[in-house]
Amino acid sequence: QVQLVESGGGLVQPGGSLRLSCAASGSIFSAPAMGWYRQAPGKQRELVATITNGGSTNYADSVKGRFTISRDIAKNTLYLQMNSLKPEDTAVYYCNGGGRNSNWYPWGQGTQVTVSS
């Protein structure tokens, strides 16, 4: 089974930046698309960004222009560059298949992102 491991989260002030990484014990690009999700306490899990196997990207309106999803196929790693962070971005961030492929792999533990002064 593929094990997804998210990392790079932490505490950052509003306006700051973080870069999240998603590594796996197997290929994370076998799914037609990969994505980053987040879930805040009391809220449903939200898809924030996707990248298809063709390299096409999509973003939730709430992060458009601030977040960038990318991949390094050679390193078998998925990234999420987060800039201009807002308190509303506070959540646990997860990676998995994108969109309709959200359950392509077992969910990992996620990485906590906290944006606060």
C-alpha positions in Angstrom: 0.0 0.0 0.0 1.1 3.6 -0.7 1.8 5.6 2.4 1.3 9.4 2.0 3.4 11.6 4.3 2.7 15.3 4.4 5.2 17.8 5.9 6.2 21.4 6.0 3.4 22.8 8.1 3.9 25.1 11.0 3.0 28.4 12.7 3.2 31.4 10.5 2.0 35.0 10.8 -0.5 36.4 8.4 1.1 37.3 5.1 3.8 34.7 5.5 4.6 31.7 3.4 5.0 27.9 3.8 5.8 25.1 1.4 4.2 21.8 2.0 5.5 18.5 0.7 3.8 15.2 0.0 6.0 12.2 -0.2 5.0 8.6 -0.7 6.4 5.1 -0.5 5.1 4.5 -4.0 4.4 6.6 -7.0 2.0 9.4 -6.3 1.4 10.1 -9.9 -0.5 6.9 -10.8 -3.7 8.8 -10.2 -5.1 10.9 -13.1 -4.8 13.9 -10.8 -3.3 14.8 -7.4 -4.6 17.4 -5.0 -4.1 19.2 -1.8 -7.0 19.2 0.7 -7.5 21.0 4.0 -9.8 20.5 6.9 -10.4 23.0 9.7 -12.0 22.1 13.0 -15.8 21.8 12.6 -15.6 22.1 8.8 -15.7 19.7 5.9 -12.6 18.7 4.0 -12.0 21.1 1.2 -10.1 20.6 -2.1 -7.8 23.5 -2.5 -5.7 22.6 -5.5 -5.3 19.9 -8.1 -2.8 19.0 -10.8 -3.5 16.5 -13.6 -1.2 14.0 -15.1 -1.0 16.4 -18.0 0.2 19.3 -15.7 -3.1 21.3 -15.7 -3.8 23.0 -12.4 -7.0 24.2 -10.7 -7.5 26.1 -7.5 -10.3 26.9 -5.1 -11.4 30.5 -5.3 -10.2 31.0 -1.7 -6.6 30.3 -2.6 -6.4 31.4 -6.2 -3.4 33.6 -6.8 -1.8 32.7 -3.5 -1.2 29.0 -3.6 0.7 27.0 -6.3 0.6 23.3 -6.7 3.5 21.6 -8.3 5.3 18.3 -8.6 8.7 16.8 -9.0 8.3 13.5 -10.7 11.9 12.5 -10.2 11.6 13.0 -6.5 8.1 11.5 -6.4 7.0 14.5 -4.4 4.0 16.9 -4.6 4.3 20.4 -3.3 2.0 23.2 -2.3 3.6 26.7 -2.1 1.4 28.9 0.1 2.0 32.7 0.0 0.1 35.6 1.5 -1.3 33.3 4.2 -4.4 34.3 6.0 -5.9 33.1 9.3 -8.6 31.4 7.3 -6.0 29.1 5.8 -5.5 27.5 9.2 -6.2 23.8 8.8 -4.7 20.4 8.5 -3.5 19.9 5.0 -3.6 16.5 3.2 -2.6 15.2 -0.2 -4.4 12.5 -2.2 -5.8 11.9 -5.6 -7.4 15.1 -7.0 -11.1 15.7 -7.4 -13.0 12.5 -8.3 -9.8 10.6 -7.4 -9.8 11.8 -3.8 -9.6 8.3 -2.3 -7.0 7.0 -4.7 -4.7 6.3 -1.7 -5.2 5.9 2.1 -5.3 9.3 3.8 -2.1 10.3 5.6 -1.8 12.1 8.9 -1.7 15.6 7.3 0.3 18.5 8.3 -0.9 21.4 10.5 -0.8 24.9 9.2 -1.6 27.6 11.7 -1.8 31.3 10.6 -1.9 33.6 13.5 -0.4 36.8 14.9 
